[in-house]
Amino acid sequence: MPEIVLTEEQAKQLAGAVAPVEVKDSAGRVVGRLDPVLTPEFIAELKRRAATPGPRYSGVQIQARLQALQTEQDRIGRFDAEYAKAFLDRLEQADPGTYGPKGAS
């Protein structure tokens, strides 16, 4: 079977992956996909995180929040973490389905 040896940096990225990793050629074309190894430690960590109380956001909600922050930064310029938190709080109140935690709408 042919084999590809990863660089040290590539091996570290793969070892730290918690989701599948797309492998691309130098032109950016996807040539494969590598799934993370589901070790008992990794599964235990996922279970611990799932049991942790706190808000949960979908990928779509995270993208919407990041886009809103970028739009606000483009509008007014750079801002600090305190402003960002207040801005996100206002978004959640105005449209909890789009910007709030899952199940909050």
Buried (B, 14 or more C-beta within 10 A) or exposed (E): EEEEEEEEEEEEEBEEEEEEBEBEEEEEEEEEEEEBEEEEEEEEEEEEEEEEEEEEBEEEBEEBBEEBBEEBBEEEEEEEEEBBEEBBEEBBEEEBEBBBBEEEE
